Amino acid sequence: MIHSLVQQNALVRKTGVFCCLHWWAGLFESLRPGLSVRALGVVLSVCAWVLTGCSPLERADLVLHNGPEPETIDPQILTGQADGRIASALFEGLTRFNPTNGMAMPGLASHWEISSDGLTYLFFLRPEARWSTGEPIEAMEVVWSWRRAVTPATAADYASQFFCIRNGRAIVNGELRDASRLGAEALDAHTVRVHLENPTPYFLELAASRVFSPIPRRAVERLGDQWIRAEPLPCSGPYQLLSWRVNDRFRLRRNPQYWDAAQVTAERIDILCGDNPSTALNLFLNGEVDLISDRKIIPGELGPELAARPDFHRFDYLGQDFIRFNTTRKPFQDARVRRAVAMALDRSRITARITRMGERPSAAVTPAGTGGYHPPAGLSYDPATARRLLAEAGYPEGRGFPAIEYTFNVGSRIYEQTGVEIQSMLREHLGIRVELRPLEWKTYLAEMSALNYDFIRGSWVGDYDDPMTFLDCFLSDSGNNRTGWKDVRYDRLLQAAAAEADPQRRLGILREAETLLVVEAVPVTGLYSHVGLYAADPRKVGGIWPNRMDEHPFFSMRRIRP
Amino acid sequence: MARVALIPVLLWVVATLSFFLLRAVPGGPFDRERAPASREVEAALKARYHWDEPLWRQYGRYLGNVMHGDLGPSLKYRNHSVNDLLGQTVPVSLALGGMAFGVAIGLGIPLGVLAALKRGGWADYAAAGLTLVGVCVPVFVLGPLLVLVLGLWLEWFPVALWGSWQNAVLPTLTLGLYFAARVARWMREGMIEVLRSSHVQTARAKGLSETAVILRHVVPVALVPVISYTGPMLADLLTGSFVVENVFQIPGTGAFFINSFFSRDYTMMMGMVLFYSLLLQVLNLFSDLLLRWVDPRVGS
């Protein structure tokens, strides 16, 4: 199959060359009669056309559109959701995601035991677990993979997911040079023991995430950080990689060595890569694509109309849009000004007029329902109090208020219109003049990290279904904080929550922390919680369900035959 | 010969300028939405790409590698080198450009000839109308329009993707029609001018048949302006295809033209700039040489 793809490429290339040749031959002929290049040109180009016509790419059993070309599909390096989706077809963790609800279920480990204090996990690997190349997947390889992930030289951005394991943080931060001191050990070929720093109620979900997937040690030792290009690539998931053509497609084939291969019904899957939403939609409408798995590749301006169709599926998603305030400079140094702005925003206006997909307006940072948690209501819309707060801060009716800029990244109609809406609400309720400052993505990121803004659009997508994934962004030393706000009380509350073994009490402490974050100090104020969307005709594609994690594992996905 | 020798110098100037200009832009390849896990992780990443070295050193290293034909690793696509990315995508763009070139010449020249011969007649007006539309309707309108009519409504051709000749039809037409229109206009004007000239009258006076006059004495001379336009046209076809590639999701170089800048993939950006500078130089040289061969008066 790889060969056929390569051939295809080469044929198309030749066709072009031959066409050129043919035309030029024609030209020469008319210029310098007597040359018989023309005949040759005709023969060659006809051959090329016939050949390309004879071997069109066979349609795979399932065709997915996955959005832009992934930066990498190396499970230890990747950060993007679309990248992770491809990796999840090829690699599996000790646990895997349940397709119906996104919770953890047995993966490479058939079962596990958790100590009563929630600090020690014993995972029992399936003796039949194998790489697609036939070698067994053993406990030592799991531990070796995790040690590699936390070693700073690996440069894994998601190494922070290992902070919950004993010594994980110290190794990632470079305080502990010896990665073998990570709290994970192989007791025998099929048993992994993990020591956690804190009882971590979401650890089983973490173990299903990409960065926790064991990787093939031999391939890595042979090819270093380019091991993912190994041919054949040893895979542990339901599919193995057949070919990878940049900006075109990944072709996968069912992995017969997969421990649960009996459940996998699609023999071949194509994962298309492209970044034009209209094209993706055309392909879907034309039946060439069975599933569009990323909301970003569904045309935003058609979102509300498409969501009403039976083959588009809408669901509450683990993501939040918010505004960051720069707490290091005027006027947002003053918490009263931040609170005033937060209270002058009628968020339902944004969700009703602009996003229009049934997003939930929210002044908090954690989406409601994350890990069974309910965030504080935050500072709700109250223009009178907002005006009073602004006057207290020394700007009655907005008098003397400096000119401020609202920064956002370009590329979406929604961000721009939200900016305009914020501009008009603040003028209306507080008498504040706001300039809009649209920035291209990388400049926006650089300016945000450098705290070179007044207030700025922000968003976050949770890595696991627990409020901690949102709240730890705003720890004093977090690289994701980007507001200049530091509060030792907040840091202590999160520490206390992490150490708390009782789940309900833990959520209570987190709620206290979030109240401090979005009601009292307000370095950040929420706008709305995200809504996910995917496209799949339920008469054609089965085995996928909407869930908050937006996890749609490949092992259950199947094409329904008419 | 002097022009051939100039090419490497030009490439060096282009490489140097773009290297330093790119670095002056705010934001870098390692600015991401998610902060790195720790400073050590960030440092390790930067060290891998020699980002921790002074700029002049990075520049020296880059030039040295380029001399050896190595355009470096892509800073965005972590499992691909720039050579690898160009190697995978350039042939596709060349194929698309080549086929569109075929459409431009194959449709443009006969249309131009026809219009000139039937000057003032219905064929001329029809050709003029067609070329006007061809020149005026931008690719990003024509492409989706063809997709809508021939792809979604009539279902004659696939709406996107790349792999079989059916896939190639709509993008080739989209890209080729504009240039076919240009070629037709050049050809028509060239023909009309030549038809008036004295050597055509001489040819007719010799008693040659009208077909022979047109084929032997008019078309070849009228082709001269078209040929001098082929160099820039080929360049436009090969570099200007990014809209078409985006609309039809074709795995060519088009995607990298804009995206490699937006993602600050400096090495990929530089690779594209260098590759296309070289291509433009070669194509211009090629069309000049061709012109000289067709019309010995040129350059003498």
Interface residues (C-beta under 8 A of the other chain):
Chain A: Q8 N9 A10 V12 R13 T15 G16 V17 C19 C20 H22 W23 L27 S30 L31 P33 W49 T52 G53 S55 P56 L57 E69 E71 T72 I73 D74 I77 T79 P152 A153 T154 A155 A156 D157 Y158 A159 S160 V172 N173 G174 D225 Q226 I228 R229 R245 V246 N247 D248 L272 G274 D275 N276 S278 T279 A280 N282 L283 L285 N286 E288 E440 W441 K442 T443 Y444 L445 A446 E447 S449 S478 G479 N480
Chain B: V25 P26 G27 G28 D31 R32 E33 R34 A35 P36 A37 S38 R39 E40 V41 E42 A43 A44 L45 R48 K76 Y77 R78 N79 H80 L85 Q88 T89 P91 V92 L94 A95 L96 G97 G98 M99 F101 G102 I105 G106 P144 V147 G151 L152 E155 P158 V159 A160 L161 W162 G163 S164 W165 Q166 A168 L215 R216 V219 P220 L223 N246 V247 F248 Q249 P251 G252 A255 N259 F262 S263 R264 V294
